[in-house]
Amino acid sequence: MSRSSTSVVVVGAGIAGLSTAYHLLEAGFTKVIVLEASDRHGGRILSVIPKEGEGAIELGGTCIHGASVENPVFRLATEWGMADSLSLSDRICGQFREENGEIIDEELVRQVWELFLKMEASMDKIYTERKHSKDFPSSKTFKEYAEETRPQILQEFPEEKERERADKVFNVILNYCRFMNGDELDKVSADFIGQYKSFPGPEMTFMGKGYTGFVDKLADKLPGDIIRYNTEVTKILWEKSTVEVRCKNGQTYTADHVVITCPLGHLKANYKNMFEPELPESKAGAIERTGFGRVAKLFVYYDQPFWKEGIKLAWSEQGQPNTEKSDWTKQLVFFEMLPANPKALGGPFAGRGAEIMESLSEEEVASACTELLRKFFNDPHIPKPTKLLRSNWISNPLFRGGYTYLSTENRSDDMQHLAAPLPDQRRPKVLFAGEATHPDYYSTVHGAYLSGARESQRLIELYEQ
Ligand SMILES: Cc1cc2nc3c(=O)[nH]c(=O)nc-3n(C[C@H](O)[C@H](O)[C@H](O)COP(=O)(O)OP(=O)(O)OC[C@H]3O[C@@H](n4cnc5c(N)ncnc54)[C@H](O)[C@@H]3O)c2cc1C
């Protein structure tokens, strides 16, 4: 069989699905279709424009992590003439404020941050030094590791007031780490932190149409009718020589190969009923063990902005919203300013608090945010926001969370199992892409893109032009 006579169905039109289709078509495959459950492409990239003519606000993927030629997303953005629409993003900037509105000295923030980075570097080393040893992983959590380090960091600040403030800065950093790692830090394995690799270069965000502008460019490279929207795949029958794909809307597709790019959260909830025959234990176990975190974005939008700078919320204690529903705000990290839209303040956060936020009414969230802003800006006259913008990744059944992290239950070869085709490497009938399948760059847009390139390459190598 040749590439042009081989049919491929791609499930999901996020970055991984679009990348798979793009690379297959470039290599001479012609019978490629992409089935997307929702009415849009982009998946966990979702930029919203609050008012015509304004810049976008990102409810999902935001930064190009490591904007350098090594990063394929940055390379493509540059090739496609989008470099001018990129802006530097610096999460450390903005004031660290206490609950009474006092601003914490920048030099103290810098010192705590540097001590934290040393701790993180030593956590990174666990993976590289022990990954081949028999007792790896040892299932120590990120939280345990960080809390053991807290006293060592605080002892660098002998003066009591300074120490108290350093403690609060450390709380901000841990809330930030909760977001970066995807969920509560007592679920995240410290041992695997070093598995995640970074590209060199700064963090950059898209101005104007936002990250969606980049996804649109990628989708524009595909023929017009290739993406079938509102087509949720519910069943994959892969026993015969061809694969049958059944959809919720009653349609059925038959193909030589199927590439699954559904988010890990959706797979966790559905894999038992989705595949026939059922998935092998190695794949099912890896799906169960790998973490898929609770991540959210929350923004307040004002017709008349009242701030000069964004703020970091330096709470006096770590939020534990498992007990108190109203405590969800204690996991908020910052109300940061956005390079693309000066009328909004907000940002990402993760964990139980993010899940609670999604379950509340708009009025409840807006009131909680107003109270918080009044407290941290020490200004009782701050009005309610004109608009509230927030994500719903956790409750959306197509996602069931934000992104992948490695949990204390993970085994060192789980990522390989998540990416492995079925029934085996030599006969790849059902293939798996998506950020969760990238062993180094999981949880990122570039990881998703590269996973699509990897699975298309697997098929390209099987067939002559
Ligand atoms: C709040 C947040 C912030 C983030 N920030 C960053 C960041 O700053 N930088 C970064 O690099 N990454 C970031 N990420 C991660 C990044 O957005 C994702 O890793 C990436 O977009 C995932 O792409 P994907 O193609 O693997 O999956 P997705 O984008 O989730 O695409 C999967 C697609 O499959 C569809 N689908 C699901 N089930 C079915 C089905 N049964 N049938 C058909 N279609 C189905 C979905 O609708 C979706 O369109 C962030 C994510 C979140 C949630």
The ligand as a Gaussian input file, in Angstrom:
#p B3LYP/6-31G(d) Opt

LIG

0 1
 C       -4.974000      26.435000      32.030000
 C       -3.902000      25.861000      31.143000
 C       -2.745000      26.574000      30.931000
 C       -1.737000      26.051000      30.129000
 N       -0.605000      26.797000      29.888000
 C        0.321000      26.345000      29.021000
 C        1.413000      27.176000      28.648000
 O        1.526000      28.321000      29.095000
 N        2.319000      26.662000      27.769000
 C        2.220000      25.397000      27.249000
 O        3.091000      24.984000      26.464000
 N        1.180000      24.602000      27.579000
 C        0.226000      25.050000      28.429000
 N       -0.855000      24.275000      28.727000
 C       -0.933000      22.916000      28.186000
 C       -1.323000      22.900000      26.713000
 O       -2.427000      23.749000      26.502000
 C       -1.675000      21.457000      26.327000
 O       -0.594000      20.606000      26.687000
 C       -1.901000      21.271000      24.827000
 O       -2.716000      22.292000      24.294000
 C       -2.538000      19.900000      24.628000
 O       -2.745000      19.632000      23.261000
 P       -3.305000      18.208000      22.827000
 O       -3.515000      18.260000      21.365000
 O       -2.461000      17.141000      23.401000
 O       -4.711000      18.062000      23.573000
 P       -6.008000      18.980000      23.488000
 O       -5.653000      20.366000      23.171000
 O       -6.765000      18.733000      24.729000
 O       -6.797000      18.390000      22.235000
 C       -7.564000      17.237000      22.318000
 C       -8.814000      17.429000      21.475000
 O       -9.552000      16.200000      21.501000
 C      -10.928000      16.511000      21.540000
 N      -11.619000      15.326000      22.049000
 C      -11.668000      14.850000      23.310000
 N      -12.341000      13.703000      23.355000
 C      -12.742000      13.437000      22.084000
 C      -13.487000      12.374000      21.493000
 N      -13.950000      11.355000      22.216000
 N      -13.735000      12.415000      20.161000
 C      -13.255000      13.447000      19.397000
 N      -12.555000      14.469000      19.921000
 C      -12.283000      14.455000      21.248000
 C      -11.002000      17.724000      22.440000
 O      -12.194000      18.450000      22.232000
 C       -9.753000      18.499000      22.002000
 O      -10.052000      19.416000      20.972000
 C       -1.890000      24.778000      29.517000
 C       -3.079000      24.073000      29.704000
 C       -4.071000      24.596000      30.515000
 C       -5.342000      23.813000      30.704000

